[in-house]
């Protein structure tokens, strides 16, 4: 199947079959897709919290209370739930870690190339730090990872639900994310749809191409 076919068949699952679990080999593939996701200047400013046990999902469900209670059954009944987090800042130690990894992976033909990469990435960091939108910038990278995950899940026949309807502050506190320099962004439930999922039978609806595309 083509990527477009997967995009056409995927949808946001509203109810999960709690009796079904996604095979670990598939989960491992999806986690590798997350790790390989693209990001601006290869900044990779993300971290992924994976809940597969009842205890782990219960902890993430603490972010689905009050006005977000409608998402709690999805979190508890899904096979796995991934909380996508973004770094609050990219300090010198983190930038050095990324640069060293690139060097070990053979990204630089010489020291000049390494210096150029470091200076380029640092200039973007300083740009967004100066604009005061550093966390907004890192969260945009996290959404690139989200898109990669959703299309990958569809390709593997796994149902998924991206959830912005979460109490991010509650999750940050529950998982001690601030102390790690992280902030929760969006949760994704993964599993298999329940027969009671009304959304499964509904047709996909998108604006026509001529409404959203401008060809130059």
Backbone as CSV, one residue per row, in Angstrom:
resi,resn,N_x,N_y,N_z,CA_x,CA_y,CA_z,C_x,C_y,C_z
1,UNK,0.831,-1.199,0.000,0.000,0.000,0.000,0.867,1.251,0.000
2,UNK,0.355,2.316,-0.591,1.074,3.578,-0.640,0.842,4.356,0.655
3,UNK,1.717,5.331,0.949,1.491,6.174,2.137,0.118,6.838,2.136
4,UNK,-0.368,7.221,0.953,-1.686,7.847,0.867,-2.773,6.862,1.290
5,UNK,-2.614,5.597,0.931,-3.600,4.588,1.323,-3.659,4.457,2.841
6,UNK,-2.502,4.473,3.475,-2.481,4.394,4.942,-3.129,5.633,5.558
7,UNK,-2.863,6.795,4.964,-3.452,8.035,5.481,-4.965,8.026,5.331
8,UNK,-5.446,7.440,4.247,-6.886,7.398,4.024,-7.585,6.429,4.976
9,UNK,-6.906,5.362,5.366,-7.565,4.363,6.198,-7.463,4.659,7.684
10,UNK,-6.461,5.435,8.096,-6.315,5.703,9.529,-7.372,6.695,9.998
11,UNK,-7.675,6.632,11.271,-8.635,7.560,11.870,-8.319,7.629,13.356
12,UNK,-8.942,8.547,14.046,-8.721,8.683,15.484,-9.654,7.741,16.235
13,UNK,-9.077,6.741,16.846,-9.856,5.722,17.544,-10.460,6.299,18.827
14,UNK,-11.729,6.001,19.050,-12.438,6.553,20.202,-12.640,5.538,21.330
15,UNK,-12.481,4.241,21.026,-12.653,3.209,22.056,-11.773,2.017,21.691
16,UNK,-11.114,1.455,22.715,-10.167,0.359,22.498,-10.659,-0.951,23.094
17,UNK,-10.208,-2.032,22.493,-10.455,-3.377,23.009,-9.371,-3.677,24.033
18,UNK,-9.725,-3.621,25.304,-8.744,-3.775,26.381,-8.160,-5.184,26.450
19,UNK,-8.773,-6.139,25.774,-8.295,-7.524,25.826,-7.174,-7.795,24.829
20,UNK,-6.911,-6.839,23.943,-5.914,-7.061,22.892,-4.671,-6.217,23.125
21,UNK,-3.521,-6.851,22.951,-2.240,-6.180,23.120,-1.471,-6.168,21.799
22,UNK,-0.774,-5.083,21.556,0.068,-4.985,20.363,1.356,-5.758,20.615
23,UNK,1.757,-6.546,19.641,2.975,-7.333,19.763,4.182,-6.421,20.014
24,UNK,5.067,-6.852,20.885,6.198,-6.019,21.267,7.098,-5.690,20.089
25,UNK,7.199,-6.591,19.113,8.043,-6.296,17.956,7.504,-5.098,17.170
26,UNK,6.186,-4.968,17.113,5.584,-3.818,16.427,5.822,-2.542,17.235
27,UNK,5.644,-2.642,18.552,5.907,-1.474,19.406,7.347,-1.024,19.243
28,UNK,8.270,-1.967,19.211,9.685,-1.614,19.062,9.926,-0.893,17.738
29,UNK,9.249,-1.312,16.680,9.363,-0.631,15.387,8.859,0.798,15.481
30,UNK,7.723,0.974,16.138,7.151,2.312,16.256,8.033,3.221,17.117
31,UNK,8.625,2.667,18.149,9.536,3.459,18.978,10.779,3.853,18.188
32,UNK,11.230,2.960,17.315,12.381,3.303,16.470,12.005,4.397,15.471
33,UNK,10.771,4.362,14.969,10.305,5.446,14.111,10.347,6.781,14.848
34,UNK,9.924,6.781,16.107,9.979,8.007,16.897,11.418,8.501,17.016
35,UNK,12.324,7.582,17.317,13.733,7.953,17.482,14.317,8.526,16.198
36,UNK,13.853,8.026,15.058,14.382,8.438,13.762,13.641,9.632,13.162
37,UNK,12.693,10.188,13.881,11.897,11.294,13.349,12.779,12.495,12.993
38,UNK,12.363,13.277,12.006,13.115,14.485,11.645,12.897,15.598,12.664
39,UNK,13.870,16.491,12.744,13.739,17.667,13.612,14.620,18.775,13.073
40,UNK,14.261,20.002,13.386,15.024,21.157,12.929,16.468,21.050,13.390
41,UNK,17.399,21.234,12.474,18.851,21.134,12.703,19.224,19.895,13.531
42,UNK,18.464,18.836,13.344,18.700,17.568,14.047,18.781,17.768,15.562
43,UNK,17.947,18.670,16.070,18.007,18.994,17.508,17.453,17.887,18.389
44,UNK,16.516,17.099,17.872,15.952,15.956,18.606,15.535,16.325,20.035
45,UNK,14.780,17.406,20.204,14.502,17.909,21.560,13.312,17.232,22.228
46,UNK,13.323,15.912,22.240,12.162,15.174,22.720,12.539,14.044,23.655
47,UNK,11.534,13.530,24.306,11.669,12.338,25.140,10.305,11.647,25.117
48,UNK,10.315,10.326,25.112,9.077,9.564,24.980,8.877,8.651,26.187
49,UNK,7.782,8.859,26.889,7.438,8.024,28.041,6.454,6.963,27.556
50,UNK,6.804,5.698,27.720,6.007,4.593,27.190,5.356,3.825,28.330
51,UNK,4.039,3.764,28.317,3.295,3.021,29.342,2.670,1.788,28.699
52,UNK,3.028,0.614,29.212,2.486,-0.642,28.687,1.788,-1.473,29.753
53,UNK,2.052,-1.164,31.024,1.435,-1.898,32.119,0.222,-1.148,32.645
54,UNK,-0.611,-1.855,33.384,-1.785,-1.210,33.980,-1.350,-0.087,34.911
55,UNK,-0.258,-0.329,35.640,0.234,0.685,36.581,0.732,1.924,35.831
56,UNK,1.462,1.684,34.747,1.982,2.804,33.968,0.876,3.614,33.331
57,UNK,-0.121,2.938,32.767,-1.231,3.651,32.139,-2.054,4.399,33.183
58,UNK,-2.161,3.841,34.380,-2.895,4.528,35.444,-2.204,5.838,35.810
59,UNK,-0.884,5.841,35.772,-0.158,7.077,36.065,-0.440,8.126,34.995
60,UNK,-0.436,7.717,33.731,-0.729,8.671,32.663,-2.183,9.108,32.698
61,UNK,-3.065,8.235,33.167,-4.482,8.583,33.255,-4.737,9.686,34.278
62,UNK,-3.768,9.967,35.142,-3.917,11.080,36.081,-3.964,12.410,35.333
63,UNK,-3.522,12.398,34.094,-3.607,13.596,33.274,-4.912,13.680,32.499
64,UNK,-5.819,12.742,32.764,-7.121,12.729,32.077,-8.236,12.714,33.098
65,UNK,-8.266,13.728,33.919,-9.298,13.872,34.933,-10.000,15.219,34.743
66,UNK,-11.073,15.420,35.464,-11.805,16.679,35.337,-12.307,16.876,33.919
67,UNK,-11.951,17.997,33.318,-12.398,18.313,31.979,-11.827,17.418,30.898
68,UNK,-10.830,16.604,31.249,-10.218,15.701,30.269,-10.581,14.237,30.530
69,UNK,-11.595,14.011,31.364,-11.959,12.646,31.757,-12.399,11.789,30.574
70,UNK,-12.865,12.423,29.513,-13.310,11.663,28.338,-12.171,10.853,27.703
71,UNK,-10.920,11.240,27.974,-9.789,10.511,27.409,-9.286,9.384,28.314
72,UNK,-9.782,9.326,29.535,-9.281,8.318,30.471,-9.508,6.881,29.993
73,UNK,-10.712,6.527,29.476,-10.890,5.146,28.994,-9.927,4.774,27.872
74,UNK,-9.604,5.705,26.997,-8.670,5.423,25.916,-7.298,5.064,26.490
75,UNK,-6.859,5.824,27.478,-5.555,5.580,28.089,-5.526,4.240,28.814
76,UNK,-6.581,3.939,29.543,-6.594,2.717,30.352,-6.827,1.462,29.514
77,UNK,-7.582,1.577,28.420,-7.931,0.396,27.616,-6.974,0.132,26.465
78,UNK,-6.191,1.120,26.079,-5.245,0.930,24.980,-4.169,-0.075,25.380
79,UNK,-3.536,-0.654,24.384,-2.426,-1.570,24.651,-1.235,-0.811,25.216
80,UNK,-0.882,0.287,24.575,0.244,1.120,24.992,-0.149,2.590,24.873
81,UNK,0.464,3.415,25.680,0.275,4.856,25.582,1.650,5.511,25.623
82,UNK,1.882,6.406,24.688,3.154,7.123,24.626,2.904,8.599,24.909
83,UNK,3.620,9.127,25.869,3.564,10.556,26.160,4.769,11.203,25.491
84,UNK,4.494,12.066,24.531,5.566,12.772,23.832,5.886,14.044,24.595
85,UNK,7.141,14.181,24.971,7.587,15.332,25.756,8.615,16.128,24.963
86,UNK,8.745,17.406,25.312,9.714,18.279,24.647,10.644,18.887,25.684
87,UNK,11.861,19.140,25.273,12.819,19.792,26.155,12.428,21.257,26.337
88,UNK,12.614,21.745,27.553,12.293,23.138,27.843,13.375,24.080,27.337
89,UNK,14.586,23.567,27.209,15.701,24.363,26.717,16.738,23.408,26.139
90,UNK,17.618,23.921,25.317,18.720,23.138,24.773,20.010,23.790,25.252
91,UNK,20.529,23.306,26.380,21.717,23.916,26.957,22.981,23.382,26.279
92,UNK,24.118,23.918,26.674,25.381,23.565,26.031,25.715,22.084,26.204
93,UNK,25.384,21.531,27.355,25.677,20.113,27.587,24.880,19.240,26.623
94,UNK,23.616,19.588,26.401,22.797,18.798,25.482,23.288,18.958,24.048
95,UNK,23.621,20.175,23.649,24.117,20.402,22.304,25.417,19.633,22.065
96,UNK,26.257,19.569,23.085,27.513,18.812,22.966,27.234,17.323,22.823
97,UNK,26.210,16.831,23.528,25.843,15.416,23.434,25.374,15.064,22.027
98,UNK,24.517,15.907,21.444,24.026,15.666,20.092,25.182,15.709,19.096
99,UNK,26.066,16.694,19.242,27.207,16.831,18.331,28.118,15.612,18.407
100,UNK,28.376,15.125,19.614,29.227,13.950,19.779,28.599,12.715,19.145
101,UNK,27.285,12.578,19.280,26.609,11.439,18.667,26.728,11.500,17.147
102,UNK,26.566,12.696,16.596,26.707,12.848,15.148,28.117,12.474,14.701
103,UNK,29.112,12.861,15.496,30.497,12.522,15.161,30.703,11.015,15.181
104,UNK,30.156,10.353,16.206,30.297,8.902,16.322,29.573,8.179,15.195
105,UNK,28.509,8.796,14.674,27.748,8.194,13.587,28.330,8.513,12.210
106,UNK,29.451,9.252,12.187,30.134,9.519,10.927,29.563,10.650,10.103
107,UNK,28.954,11.615,10.750,28.313,12.709,10.019,29.301,13.758,9.496
108,UNK,30.533,13.792,10.012,31.452,14.875,9.668,32.678,14.353,8.928
109,UNK,32.962,14.983,7.802,34.134,14.554,7.026,35.428,15.113,7.612
110,UNK,35.299,16.222,8.369,36.474,16.809,9.005,36.027,17.725,10.143
111,UNK,36.988,18.310,10.843,36.669,19.173,11.987,35.895,20.412,11.568
112,UNK,36.164,20.879,10.342,35.451,22.079,9.873,33.965,21.801,9.730
113,UNK,33.625,20.609,9.243,32.210,20.254,9.094,31.544,20.148,10.458
114,UNK,32.285,19.614,11.409,31.742,19.501,12.775,31.489,20.891,13.361
115,UNK,32.431,21.785,13.171,32.280,23.144,13.696,31.116,23.863,13.033
116,UNK,30.968,23.676,11.724,29.863,24.304,11.006,28.520,23.821,11.535
117,UNK,28.413,22.520,11.749,27.152,21.973,12.271,26.851,22.532,13.654
118,UNK,27.854,22.565,14.507,27.653,23.085,15.861,27.226,24.550,15.829
119,UNK,27.885,25.334,14.995,27.569,26.764,14.937,26.172,26.999,14.369
120,UNK,25.804,26.214,13.372,24.477,26.366,12.771,23.386,26.045,13.782
121,UNK,23.525,24.899,14.461,22.508,24.502,15.432,22.454,25.509,16.583
122,UNK,23.602,25.938,17.038,23.640,26.900,18.147,22.986,28.221,17.761
123,UNK,23.118,28.607,16.488,22.517,29.867,16.048,20.993,29.783,16.102
124,UNK,20.442,28.615,15.772,18.988,28.436,15.867,18.532,28.463,17.325
125,UNK,19.309,27.828,18.176,18.969,27.827,19.601,18.974,29.245,20.143
126,UNK,20.000,30.010,19.796,20.088,31.378,20.281,18.986,32.251,19.679
127,UNK,18.625,31.970,18.422,17.538,32.717,17.795,16.248,32.544,18.583
128,UNK,15.890,31.305,18.879,14.624,31.065,19.573,14.704,31.444,21.049
129,UNK,15.871,31.339,21.626,16.018,31.814,23.007,15.803,33.327,23.047
130,UNK,16.335,34.029,22.064,16.169,35.475,22.000,14.740,35.886,21.719
131,UNK,14.046,35.088,20.921,12.649,35.376,20.614,11.721,35.014,21.770
132,UNK,12.240,34.254,22.715,11.429,33.840,23.859,10.448,32.734,23.525
133,UNK,10.710,32.002,22.436,9.787,30.932,22.053,10.484,29.567,21.976
134,UNK,11.503,29.402,22.819,12.274,28.164,22.796,11.395,26.928,22.951
135,UNK,10.534,26.916,23.962,9.716,25.732,24.194,8.699,25.533,23.076
136,UNK,8.206,26.612,22.528,7.293,26.483,21.390,8.013,25.825,20.218
137,UNK,9.258,26.199,19.995,10.062,25.625,18.914,10.304,24.130,19.143
138,UNK,10.654,23.757,20.377,10.906,22.336,20.640,9.621,21.521,20.540
139,UNK,8.500,22.118,20.941,7.231,21.394,20.834,6.849,21.165,19.372
140,UNK,7.211,22.096,18.491,6.937,21.884,17.069,7.701,20.671,16.556
141,UNK,8.893,20.453,17.063,9.652,19.260,16.667,8.966,17.992,17.182
142,UNK,8.393,18.081,18.370,7.687,16.932,18.938,6.502,16.533,18.057
143,UNK,5.858,17.520,17.438,4.728,17.206,16.564,5.182,16.542,15.267
144,UNK,6.412,16.815,14.839,6.949,16.059,13.704,7.045,14.579,14.071
145,UNK,7.475,14.298,15.287,7.551,12.912,15.747,6.153,12.295,15.837
146,UNK,5.180,13.082,16.274,3.806,12.584,16.361,3.302,12.154,14.988
147,UNK,3.509,12.986,13.974,3.056,12.641,12.634,3.714,11.376,12.122
148,UNK,5.008,11.235,12.400,5.729,10.031,11.996,5.125,8.800,12.657
149,UNK,4.818,8.915,13.939,4.244,7.798,14.684,2.871,7.404,14.145
150,UNK,2.021,8.381,13.878,0.660,8.072,13.435,0.645,7.367,12.084
151,UNK,1.473,7.832,11.154,1.503,7.177,9.851,2.139,5.790,9.966
152,UNK,3.152,5.670,10.827,3.776,4.372,11.036,2.821,3.369,11.652
153,UNK,2.025,3.821,12.607,1.052,2.933,13.236,0.039,2.447,12.204
154,UNK,-0.422,3.336,11.347,-1.373,2.952,10.313,-0.767,1.912,9.378
155,UNK,0.506,2.090,9.055,1.182,1.154,8.159,1.290,-0.241,8.767
156,UNK,1.317,-0.309,10.095,1.414,-1.599,10.786,0.053,-2.137,11.200
157,UNK,-1.029,-1.451,10.817,-2.364,-1.913,11.165,-2.738,-1.687,12.606
158,UNK,-2.105,-0.699,13.247,-2.365,-0.387,14.652,-3.209,0.877,14.751
159,UNK,-4.259,0.821,15.547,-5.103,1.997,15.761,-4.413,2.957,16.728
160,UNK,-4.709,4.234,16.571,-4.036,5.243,17.381,-4.953,6.420,17.664
161,UNK,-4.673,7.084,18.787,-5.423,8.272,19.178,-4.465,9.325,19.717
162,UNK,-4.219,10.399,18.967,-3.437,11.504,19.528,-4.332,12.310,20.462
163,UNK,-3.793,12.669,21.633,-4.608,13.350,22.639,-3.903,14.598,23.167
164,UNK,-4.402,15.750,22.739,-3.981,17.002,23.353,-4.839,17.303,24.579
165,UNK,-5.960,16.604,24.700,-6.854,16.792,25.839,-6.318,16.099,27.079
166,UNK,-5.220,16.629,27.592,-4.591,16.093,28.802,-4.174,17.262,29.690
167,UNK,-4.085,16.987,30.954,-3.617,17.992,31.908,-2.093,17.910,31.942
168,UNK,-1.456,18.747,31.166,-0.005,18.681,31.037,0.707,18.965,32.360
169,UNK,0.173,19.896,33.133,0.798,20.224,34.412,0.741,19.032,35.360
170,UNK,-0.411,18.351,35.372,-0.555,17.182,36.240,0.425,16.081,35.840
171,UNK,0.601,15.876,34.547,1.533,14.851,34.076,2.977,15.251,34.352
172,UNK,3.280,16.535,34.192,4.633,16.990,34.506,4.969,16.713,35.968
173,UNK,3.989,16.941,36.836,4.201,16.708,38.262,4.272,15.217,38.575
174,UNK,3.384,14.420,37.983,3.348,12.986,38.240,4.649,12.307,37.838
175,UNK,5.225,12.747,36.742,6.422,12.098,36.204,7.717,12.849,36.526
176,UNK,7.606,13.948,37.240,8.807,14.717,37.586,9.532,15.241,36.357
177,UNK,8.774,15.693,35.367,9.381,16.083,34.097,10.176,17.379,34.188
178,UNK,9.696,18.341,34.967,10.393,19.626,35.049,11.819,19.436,35.538
179,UNK,12.010,18.540,36.493,13.346,18.280,37.029,14.263,17.679,35.977
180,UNK,13.671,17.091,34.928,14.452,16.506,33.836,14.590,17.475,32.660
181,UNK,14.079,18.694,32.852,14.140,19.677,31.787,13.153,19.416,30.676
182,UNK,12.053,18.712,30.997,11.076,18.314,30.001,9.694,18.843,30.334
183,UNK,8.841,18.854,29.317,7.439,19.206,29.502,6.604,18.291,28.623
184,UNK,5.488,17.785,29.141,4.611,16.929,28.345,3.950,17.761,27.250
185,UNK,3.715,17.124,26.098,3.138,17.829,24.958,1.841,17.176,24.507
186,UNK,1.900,15.902,24.155,0.734,15.200,23.620,0.874,13.719,23.905
187,UNK,-0.244,13.054,24.176,-0.241,11.614,24.425,-0.815,10.887,23.216
188,UNK,-0.360,9.662,23.012,-0.853,8.845,21.908,-1.192,7.449,22.421
189,UNK,-2.449,7.071,22.287,-2.872,5.711,22.630,-2.678,4.826,21.407
190,UNK,-2.243,3.582,21.644,-2.027,2.617,20.575,-2.693,1.299,20.944
191,UNK,-3.318,0.659,19.990,-3.958,-0.622,20.279,-4.866,-1.046,19.150
192,UNK,-5.964,-1.701,19.534,-6.931,-2.183,18.554,-8.319,-1.690,18.939
193,UNK,-9.037,-1.203,17.956,-10.345,-0.604,18.197,-11.326,-1.593,18.818
194,UNK,-12.234,-1.068,19.603,-13.340,-1.843,20.150,-14.496,-1.855,19.154
195,UNK,-15.313,-2.884,19.239,-16.508,-2.933,18.379,-17.453,-1.771,18.666
196,UNK,-17.301,-1.160,19.828,-18.176,-0.049,20.209,-17.676,1.297,19.710
197,UNK,-16.569,1.313,18.974,-16.000,2.570,18.495,-16.834,3.125,17.335
198,UNK,-17.646,4.122,17.616,-18.533,4.701,16.609,-17.763,5.338,15.465
199,UNK,-16.559,5.815,15.750,-15.812,6.559,14.739,-15.248,5.660,13.642
200,UNK,-15.157,4.356,13.927,-14.553,3.440,12.964,-15.343,3.350,11.666
201,UNK,-16.658,3.492,11.745,-17.508,3.323,10.561,-17.793,4.632,9.833
202,UNK,-17.370,5.732,10.406,-17.664,7.023,9.782,-16.672,7.321,8.659
203,UNK,-17.120,7.964,7.591,-16.205,8.288,6.492,-15.241,9.392,6.893
204,UNK,-14.055,9.356,6.317,-13.078,10.419,6.566,-13.545,11.687,5.871
205,UNK,-13.348,12.810,6.508,-13.758,14.090,5.927,-12.593,15.069,5.963
206,UNK,-12.223,15.577,4.812,-11.180,16.590,4.696,-11.613,17.627,3.662
207,UNK,-11.150,18.844,3.802,-11.407,19.870,2.803,-10.792,19.439,1.475
208,UNK,-11.385,19.855,0.354,-10.855,19.452,-0.953,-9.471,20.041,-1.203
209,UNK,-8.731,19.385,-2.084,-7.352,19.796,-2.372,-7.273,21.244,-2.839
210,UNK,-8.218,21.664,-3.666,-8.157,23.037,-4.187,-8.370,24.073,-3.099
211,UNK,-8.918,23.658,-1.962,-9.116,24.602,-0.842,-7.852,24.753,-0.013
212,UNK,-6.999,23.745,0.021,-5.846,23.786,0.928,-4.502,23.848,0.197
213,UNK,-4.518,23.765,-1.127,-3.270,23.797,-1.895,-3.204,25.039,-2.776
214,UNK,-2.046,25.666,-2.779,-1.759,26.733,-3.719,-0.567,26.293,-4.549
215,UNK,-0.732,26.182,-5.842,0.330,25.725,-6.747,0.937,26.931,-7.454
216,UNK,2.229,27.067,-7.355,2.934,28.222,-7.958,3.618,27.797,-9.259
